[in-house]
């Protein structure tokens, strides 16, 4: 026989908290309306410093970028990636959301994002 938790409010709280975490899941449906090209610092390009920068982009309901967070990659290149992505514009949505992107830096080509 299964024993119920002595406090039904506790069970309700667990259900509510589990449903809240779903609301913060990554949104992959935000279309990029405006991309500002990433500037590859010339000195880094000349020295052949390359790599990827993974960013978490926090987006306001109007599609503007609220903030960015570096999730991984080359820390020397992260500042350039963040500076560009902060100027991007996404499609509007009724709530805040976030997306993860990767910016590729390769001295042989322009950065891809």
DSSP file (Angstrom, degrees, kcal/mol; ACC not computed):
  #  RESIDUE AA STRUCTURE BP1 BP2  ACC     N-H-->O    O-->H-N    N-H-->O    O-->H-N    TCO  KAPPA ALPHA  PHI   PSI    X-CA   Y-CA   Z-CA
    1    1 A X              0   0    0      0, 0.0     2,-0.4     0, 0.0     0, 0.0   0.000 360.0 360.0 360.0 136.1    0.0    0.0    0.0
    2    2 A X        -     0   0    0      1,-0.0     2,-0.5     0, 0.0     0, 0.0  -0.665 360.0-141.0 -85.0 132.6    1.3    3.5   -0.9
    3    3 A X        -     0   0    0     -2,-0.4     2,-0.2     1,-0.0     3,-0.1  -0.810  14.1-135.9 -94.6 130.0    1.5    5.9    1.9
    4    4 A X        -     0   0    0     -2,-0.5     2,-0.1     1,-0.1     4,-0.1  -0.516  30.7 -97.0 -80.5 150.5    0.6    9.5    1.1
    5    5 A X        -     0   0    0     -2,-0.2    -1,-0.1     1,-0.1     6,-0.1  -0.449  32.2-125.3 -64.1 138.6    2.7   12.4    2.3
    6    6 A X  S    S+     0   0    0      1,-0.2     2,-0.6    -2,-0.1    -1,-0.1   0.672  97.9  58.5 -64.4 -15.6    1.2   13.8    5.5
    7    7 A X    >>  -     0   0    0      1,-0.1     4,-1.2     2,-0.0     3,-0.8  -0.888  60.1-172.5-120.2 102.9    1.0   17.3    4.1
    8    8 A X  H 3> S+     0   0    0     -2,-0.6     4,-2.0     1,-0.2     5,-0.1   0.788  87.7  63.1 -63.5 -25.5   -1.0   17.7    0.9
    9    9 A X  H 3> S+     0   0    0      1,-0.2     4,-2.3     2,-0.2    -1,-0.2   0.869  98.7  55.5 -64.9 -34.8    0.2   21.3    0.6
   10   10 A X  H <> S+     0   0    0     -3,-0.8     4,-2.1     2,-0.2    -1,-0.2   0.910 107.2  48.9 -62.6 -43.0    3.7   19.9    0.2
   11   11 A X  H  X S+     0   0    0     -4,-1.2     4,-2.0     2,-0.2    -2,-0.2   0.906 110.8  50.2 -63.8 -42.2    2.6   17.8   -2.8
   12   12 A X  H  X S+     0   0    0     -4,-2.0     4,-2.4     1,-0.2    -1,-0.2   0.897 108.8  52.7 -62.5 -40.2    0.9   20.7   -4.4
   13   13 A X  H  X S+     0   0    0     -4,-2.3     4,-2.6     1,-0.2    -2,-0.2   0.905 107.7  51.0 -63.0 -42.4    4.1   22.8   -4.0
   14   14 A X  H  X S+     0   0    0     -4,-2.1     4,-2.2     2,-0.2    -1,-0.2   0.911 110.4  48.9 -61.5 -42.5    6.2   20.2   -5.6
   15   15 A X  H  X S+     0   0    0     -4,-2.0     4,-1.7     2,-0.2    -2,-0.2   0.918 112.4  48.5 -63.5 -43.4    3.8   20.0   -8.6
   16   16 A X  H  X S+     0   0    0     -4,-2.4     4,-1.7     1,-0.2    -2,-0.2   0.910 111.7  49.0 -64.5 -42.8    3.8   23.8   -8.9
   17   17 A X  H  X S+     0   0    0     -4,-2.6     4,-1.7     1,-0.2    -1,-0.2   0.892 109.3  52.1 -65.2 -39.5    7.6   24.0   -8.7
   18   18 A X  H  X S+     0   0    0     -4,-2.2     4,-0.7     1,-0.2    -1,-0.2   0.863 109.9  49.2 -66.5 -33.6    8.1   21.3  -11.4
   19   19 A X  H  X S+     0   0    0     -4,-1.7     4,-0.8     1,-0.2     3,-0.2   0.815 106.5  57.4 -74.7 -28.5    5.8   23.2  -13.7
   20   20 A X  H >X S+     0   0    0     -4,-1.7     3,-0.8     1,-0.2     4,-0.5   0.891  99.2  58.3 -66.2 -39.3    7.7   26.5  -13.2
   21   21 A X  H >< S+     0   0    0     -4,-1.7     3,-1.0     1,-0.3    -1,-0.2   0.809  98.1  60.5 -63.6 -28.2   10.9   25.0  -14.3
   22   22 A X  H >< S+     0   0    0     -4,-0.7     3,-1.6    -3,-0.2    -1,-0.3   0.854  96.0  62.4 -64.9 -34.2    9.4   24.1  -17.7
   23   23 A X  H << S+     0   0    0     -3,-0.8    -1,-0.2    -4,-0.8    -2,-0.2   0.670 100.3  53.4 -66.3 -17.1    8.7   27.8  -18.2
   24   24 A X  T << S+     0   0    0     -3,-1.0    -1,-0.3    -4,-0.5    -2,-0.2   0.242  80.1 125.9-102.4  12.4   12.5   28.6  -18.1
   25   25 A X  S <  S-     0   0    0     -3,-1.6    73,-0.3     1,-0.1     2,-0.1  -0.309  75.9 -82.6 -67.6 155.5   13.4   26.1  -20.8
   26   26 A X        -     0   0    0     71,-0.1     2,-0.6     1,-0.1    73,-0.2  -0.356  41.0-137.4 -61.5 133.8   15.4   27.3  -23.7
   27   27 A X        +     0   0    0     71,-2.6     3,-0.3     1,-0.1    73,-0.1  -0.850  25.5 174.6 -95.6 119.1   13.3   28.9  -26.4
   28   28 A X        +     0   0    0     -2,-0.6    -1,-0.1     1,-0.2    71,-0.1   0.283  65.6  78.3-104.8   9.5   14.3   27.8  -29.9
   29   29 A X        +     0   0    0      2,-0.1     2,-0.7    62,-0.0    -1,-0.2   0.354  60.5 110.9-101.0   5.3   11.4   29.6  -31.7
   30   30 A X        -     0   0    0     -3,-0.3     2,-0.3    68,-0.1    62,-0.1  -0.726  60.0-147.2 -83.7 115.2   12.8   33.1  -31.6
   31   31 A X        -     0   0    0     -2,-0.7    60,-2.3    61,-0.1     2,-0.6  -0.620  15.7-120.6 -81.7 138.4   13.8   34.1  -35.1
   32   32 A X  E     +A   90   0A   0     -2,-0.3    58,-0.3    58,-0.2     3,-0.1  -0.713  32.2 176.0 -81.1 119.8   16.7   36.5  -35.5
   33   33 A X  E     +     0   0A   0     56,-2.8     2,-0.4    -2,-0.6    57,-0.2   0.773  69.8  22.9 -93.6 -31.8   15.5   39.6  -37.3
   34   34 A X  E     -A   89   0A   0     55,-2.0    55,-2.0     2,-0.0     2,-0.5  -0.974  63.7-170.2-142.3 123.4   18.8   41.6  -37.1
   35   35 A X        -     0   0    0     -2,-0.4     2,-0.6    53,-0.2    50,-0.1  -0.961  11.7-152.2-113.8 123.9   22.3   40.3  -36.8
   36   36 A X        -     0   0    0     -2,-0.5    51,-0.1    48,-0.3    52,-0.1  -0.845  33.7-111.0 -90.7 124.7   25.2   42.7  -36.1
   37   37 A X        -     0   0    0     -2,-0.6     2,-0.3     1,-0.1    75,-0.1  -0.214  29.3-115.6 -58.5 144.3   28.4   41.1  -37.6
   38   38 A X        -     0   0    0     73,-0.2     2,-0.6    46,-0.0    73,-0.3  -0.642  23.5-133.2 -80.6 133.6   30.9   40.0  -35.0
   39   39 A X        -     0   0    0     41,-0.4     2,-0.8    -2,-0.3    45,-0.1  -0.797  11.1-147.2 -90.4 121.9   34.2   41.9  -35.2
   40   40 A X        -     0   0    0     -2,-0.6     5,-0.1    71,-0.0    37,-0.0  -0.802  28.5-116.2 -87.1 112.6   37.2   39.5  -35.1
   41   41 A X    >>  -     0   0    0     -2,-0.8     4,-2.4     1,-0.1     3,-0.5  -0.286  20.9-136.2 -54.1 125.3   40.0   41.5  -33.3
   42   42 A X  H 3> S+     0   0    0      1,-0.3     4,-2.9     2,-0.2     5,-0.2   0.858 100.6  52.8 -55.8 -42.7   42.7   42.0  -35.8
   43   43 A X  H 3> S+     0   0    0      1,-0.2     4,-1.5     2,-0.2    -1,-0.3   0.882 111.5  46.5 -64.0 -37.4   45.6   41.1  -33.5
   44   44 A X  H <4>S+     0   0    0     -3,-0.5     5,-2.5     2,-0.2     4,-0.3   0.888 112.7  50.1 -70.1 -38.4   43.9   37.8  -32.5
   45   45 A X  H ><5S+     0   0    0     -4,-2.4     3,-1.3     1,-0.2    -2,-0.2   0.926 110.0  50.5 -63.9 -45.0   43.2   37.0  -36.2
   46   46 A X  H 3<5S+     0   0    0     -4,-2.9    -1,-0.2     1,-0.3    -2,-0.2   0.840 110.2  50.2 -63.1 -33.1   46.8   37.8  -37.1
   47   47 A X  T 3<5S-     0   0    0     -4,-1.5    -1,-0.3    -5,-0.2    -2,-0.2   0.455 114.9-117.0 -85.8  -0.3   48.1   35.5  -34.4
   48   48 A X  T < 5 +     0   0    0     -3,-1.3     2,-0.5    -4,-0.3    -3,-0.2   0.699  54.4 162.6  76.1  18.8   45.8   32.7  -35.5
   49   49 A X      < +     0   0    0     -5,-2.5     2,-0.3    -6,-0.2    -1,-0.3  -0.618  14.9 161.8 -75.2 122.2   43.8   32.6  -32.3
   50   50 A X        +     0   0    0     -2,-0.5     2,-0.3    -3,-0.1    56,-0.2  -0.799   5.4 112.1-134.7 172.8   40.6   30.8  -33.1
   51   51 A X  E     -C  105   0B   0     54,-2.5    54,-3.0    -2,-0.3     2,-0.3  -0.877  53.1 -74.9 149.6-178.4   37.7   29.0  -31.4
   52   52 A X  E     -C  104   0B   0     -2,-0.3    22,-1.7    52,-0.2     2,-0.5  -0.824  25.9-154.2-111.5 150.3   34.1   29.0  -30.6
   53   53 A X  E     -CD 103  73B   0     50,-2.2    50,-2.6    -2,-0.3     2,-0.5  -0.988   8.8-154.7-124.5 121.2   32.2   31.0  -28.1
   54   54 A X  E     -CD 102  72B   0     18,-2.6    17,-3.0    -2,-0.5    18,-1.3  -0.842  18.4-174.7 -95.1 127.1   28.9   29.6  -26.6
   55   55 A X  E     -CD 101  70B   0     46,-2.8    46,-2.6    -2,-0.5     2,-0.6  -0.940  25.1-146.2-124.0 144.3   26.5   32.2  -25.4
   56   56 A X  E     -CD 100  69B   0     13,-2.8    13,-2.1    -2,-0.4     2,-0.6  -0.954  24.6-156.0-101.7 124.1   23.2   32.2  -23.6
   57   57 A X  E     -CD  99  68B   0     42,-3.6    42,-1.9    -2,-0.6     2,-0.5  -0.905   4.0-152.5-109.6 121.8   21.2   35.1  -24.9
   58   58 A X  E     -CD  98  67B   0      9,-2.8     8,-2.9    -2,-0.6     9,-1.3  -0.828  18.1-160.3 -95.0 124.0   18.4   36.5  -22.7
   59   59 A X  E     -CD  97  65B   0     38,-3.3    38,-2.0    -2,-0.5     6,-0.2  -0.887  10.7-136.0-116.7 133.2   15.7   38.2  -24.8
   60   60 A X    >   -     0   0    0      4,-3.0     3,-2.0    -2,-0.4    35,-0.1  -0.350  36.3-102.5 -73.8 161.8   13.1   40.7  -23.7
   61   61 A X  T 3  S+     0   0    0      1,-0.3    32,-2.6    33,-0.1    34,-0.2   0.813 122.3  58.4 -56.6 -30.7    9.5   40.3  -25.0
   62   62 A X  T 3  S-     0   0    0     30,-0.2    -1,-0.3     2,-0.1    30,-0.2   0.526 121.6-106.1 -79.4  -3.4   10.0   43.0  -27.6
   63   63 A X  S <  S+     0   0    0     -3,-2.0    27,-2.9     1,-0.4   -30,-0.1   0.314  78.2 129.7  99.0  -7.8   12.9   41.0  -29.1
   64   64 A X  B     -B   89   0A   0     25,-0.2    -4,-3.0     1,-0.1     2,-0.5  -0.454  66.5-104.0 -77.5 155.3   15.8   43.1  -27.8
   65   65 A X  E     -D   59   0B   0     23,-0.7    -6,-0.3    21,-0.4     3,-0.1  -0.684  30.7-174.3 -83.6 124.0   18.7   41.4  -26.0
   66   66 A X  E     -     0   0B   0     -8,-2.9     2,-0.3    -2,-0.5    -7,-0.2   0.883  64.4 -32.0 -81.3 -43.7   18.5   41.9  -22.3
   67   67 A X  E     -D   58   0B   0     -9,-1.3    -9,-2.8     2,-0.0     2,-0.3  -0.977  51.6-134.1-167.0 167.2   21.9   40.2  -21.5
   68   68 A X  E     -D   57   0B   0     -2,-0.3     2,-0.4   -11,-0.2   -11,-0.2  -0.965  10.3-160.2-133.2 153.6   24.3   37.5  -22.5
   69   69 A X  E     -D   56   0B   0    -13,-2.1   -13,-2.8    -2,-0.3     2,-0.5  -0.998  21.7-126.2-135.0 130.3   26.2   34.9  -20.6
   70   70 A X  E     +D   55   0B   0     -2,-0.4   -15,-0.2   -15,-0.2     3,-0.1  -0.646  26.7 177.4 -77.0 122.4   29.3   33.1  -21.7
   71   71 A X  E     -     0   0B   0    -17,-3.0     2,-0.3    -2,-0.5   -16,-0.2   0.669  59.7 -41.7 -97.5 -22.4   28.7   29.4  -21.4
   72   72 A X  E    S+D   54   0B   0    -18,-1.3   -18,-2.6     2,-0.1    -1,-0.4  -0.970  82.1  81.5 173.3 173.4   32.0   28.2  -22.8
   73   73 A X  E    S-D   53   0B   0     -2,-0.3     2,-0.6   -20,-0.2   -20,-0.2  -0.603  84.7  -9.7 106.8-167.3   34.7   28.6  -25.4
   74   74 A X    >>  -     0   0    0    -22,-1.7     4,-0.9    -2,-0.2     3,-0.8  -0.554  52.3-157.6 -73.7 113.4   37.6   30.9  -25.9
   75   75 A X  H 3> S+     0   0    0     -2,-0.6     4,-0.6     1,-0.2    -1,-0.2   0.781  90.1  61.7 -65.3 -26.2   37.5   33.7  -23.2
   76   76 A X  H 34 S+     0   0    0      1,-0.2     4,-0.3     2,-0.1    -1,-0.2   0.845 110.8  39.6 -67.2 -32.5   39.7   36.0  -25.3
   77   77 A X  H <> S+     0   0    0     -3,-0.8     4,-1.8     1,-0.2     3,-0.3   0.583  94.3  86.4 -91.1 -11.9   37.1   36.0  -28.1
   78   78 A X  H  X S+     0   0    0     -4,-0.9     4,-2.8     1,-0.2     5,-0.2   0.861  82.3  57.4 -60.7 -39.0   34.0   36.1  -25.8
   79   79 A X  H  X S+     0   0    0     -4,-0.6     4,-2.4     1,-0.2    -1,-0.2   0.907 107.8  47.2 -61.4 -42.8   34.0   39.9  -25.5
   80   80 A X  H  > S+     0   0    0     -3,-0.3     4,-1.7    -4,-0.3   -41,-0.4   0.909 112.9  49.3 -64.5 -41.9   33.7   40.4  -29.2
   81   81 A X  H  X S+     0   0    0     -4,-1.8     4,-2.5     1,-0.2    -2,-0.2   0.934 113.3  46.2 -63.4 -45.9   31.0   37.8  -29.5
   82   82 A X  H  X S+     0   0    0     -4,-2.8     4,-2.3     1,-0.2    -2,-0.2   0.905 108.2  56.2 -64.3 -41.5   29.0   39.4  -26.6
   83   83 A X  H  < S+     0   0    0     -4,-2.4     4,-0.3    -5,-0.2    -1,-0.2   0.893 113.7  40.6 -58.9 -40.9   29.4   42.9  -28.0
   84   84 A X  H >< S+     0   0    0     -4,-1.7     3,-1.8    -5,-0.2   -48,-0.3   0.949 113.7  50.4 -71.2 -50.7   27.9   41.9  -31.3
   85   85 A X  H >< S+     0   0    0     -4,-2.5     3,-1.6     1,-0.3    -2,-0.2   0.797  98.8  66.6 -64.8 -29.8   25.1   39.7  -30.0
   86   86 A X  T 3< S+     0   0    0     -4,-2.3   -21,-0.4     1,-0.3    -1,-0.3   0.715 101.1  51.8 -62.6 -18.4   23.9   42.4  -27.5
   87   87 A X  T <  S+     0   0    0     -3,-1.8    -1,-0.3    -4,-0.3    -2,-0.2   0.454  87.3 111.1 -96.8  -2.5   22.9   44.4  -30.6
   88   88 A X    <   -     0   0    0     -3,-1.6   -23,-0.7    -4,-0.3     2,-0.4  -0.225  57.0-144.1 -68.7 161.8   20.9   41.6  -32.2
   89   89 A X  E     -AB  34  64A   0    -55,-2.0   -56,-2.8   -25,-0.1   -55,-2.0  -0.999  13.8-166.8-130.6 130.7   17.1   41.8  -32.6
   90   90 A X  E     -A   32   0A   0    -27,-2.9   -58,-0.2    -2,-0.4     3,-0.1  -0.671  36.5 -82.1-109.8 165.8   14.8   38.8  -32.3
   91   91 A X        -     0   0    0    -60,-2.3   -28,-0.2    -2,-0.2    -1,-0.1  -0.404  57.0-100.1 -65.5 144.4   11.1   38.3  -33.1
   92   92 A X        +     0   0    0    -30,-0.2     2,-0.3    -2,-0.1   -30,-0.2  -0.260  43.2 178.6 -65.5 153.4    8.8   39.5  -30.4
   93   93 A X        -     0   0    0    -32,-2.6   -30,-0.1   -33,-0.1     4,-0.1  -0.960  41.0-108.6-150.1 158.6    7.2   37.1  -28.0
   94   94 A X  S    S+     0   0    0     -2,-0.3     2,-0.3   -32,-0.1   -33,-0.1   0.549  96.8  27.5 -71.5  -6.4    4.8   37.6  -25.1
   95   95 A X  S    S-     0   0    0    -34,-0.2    -2,-0.1   -35,-0.1     2,-0.0  -0.935  91.8 -82.1-147.3 167.9    7.4   36.7  -22.5
   96   96 A X        +     0   0    0     -2,-0.3     2,-0.3   -34,-0.0   -36,-0.2  -0.362  53.4 165.5 -64.5 152.8   11.1   36.8  -21.8
   97   97 A X  E     -C   59   0B   0    -38,-2.0   -38,-3.3    -4,-0.1     2,-0.3  -0.924  23.5-136.9-155.1-179.3   13.1   33.9  -23.2
   98   98 A X  E     -C   58   0B   0    -73,-0.3   -71,-2.6    -2,-0.3     2,-0.3  -0.992   9.6-168.6-146.8 154.1   16.6   32.7  -23.9
   99   99 A X  E     -C   57   0B   0    -42,-1.9   -42,-3.6    -2,-0.3     2,-0.5  -0.948  19.1-130.8-135.7 156.9   18.5   31.0  -26.6
  100  100 A X  E     +C   56   0B   0     -2,-0.3     2,-0.3   -44,-0.2   -44,-0.2  -0.933  29.3 177.2-109.2 134.7   21.9   29.5  -26.9
  101  101 A X  E     -C   55   0B   0    -46,-2.6   -46,-2.8    -2,-0.5     2,-0.4  -0.898  20.8-142.3-131.4 162.2   24.2   30.4  -29.8
  102  102 A X  E     -C   54   0B   0     -2,-0.3     2,-0.5   -48,-0.2   -48,-0.2  -0.996   8.2-158.7-126.1 129.8   27.7   29.6  -30.9
  103  103 A X  E     -C   53   0B   0    -50,-2.6   -50,-2.2    -2,-0.4     2,-0.5  -0.945  13.2-149.6-107.6 124.7   30.0   32.1  -32.6
  104  104 A X  E     -CE  52 112B   0      8,-2.8     8,-1.9    -2,-0.5     2,-0.5  -0.822   8.6-165.7 -98.6 128.1   32.8   30.5  -34.6
  105  105 A X  E     +C   51   0B   0    -54,-3.0   -54,-2.5    -2,-0.5     2,-0.4  -0.967  16.8 161.9-113.9 122.3   36.1   32.4  -35.0
  106  106 A X    >   -     0   0    0     -2,-0.5     3,-1.8     3,-0.5   -56,-0.1  -0.981  36.4-142.2-140.1 124.0   38.5   31.2  -37.7
  107  107 A X  T 3  S+     0   0    0     -2,-0.4    -1,-0.1     1,-0.3   -58,-0.1   0.749 101.9  59.3 -60.3 -22.4   41.4   33.4  -38.9
  108  108 A X  T 3  S+     0   0    0    -60,-0.1     2,-0.3     2,-0.1    -1,-0.3   0.681 116.6  23.9 -79.2 -17.3   40.8   32.0  -42.5
  109  109 A X  S <  S-     0   0    0     -3,-1.8    -3,-0.5     3,-0.0     2,-0.1  -0.850  92.3 -87.5-137.7 171.8   37.2   33.3  -42.6
  110  110 A X        -     0   0    0     -2,-0.3   -71,-0.1     1,-0.1    -6,-0.1  -0.504  62.9 -82.9 -75.8 154.2   35.0   35.9  -41.0
  111  111 A X        -     0   0    0    -73,-0.3     2,-0.4    -2,-0.1   -73,-0.2  -0.304  43.9-142.9 -60.0 140.4   33.3   34.8  -37.7
  112  112 A X  B      E  104   0B   0     -8,-1.9    -8,-2.8     1,-0.1    -1,-0.1  -0.860 360.0 360.0-104.6 140.9   30.1   32.8  -38.2
  113  113 A X              0   0    0     -2,-0.4   -11,-0.2   -10,-0.2    -1,-0.1   0.299 360.0 360.0-145.1 360.0   27.1   33.3  -35.9
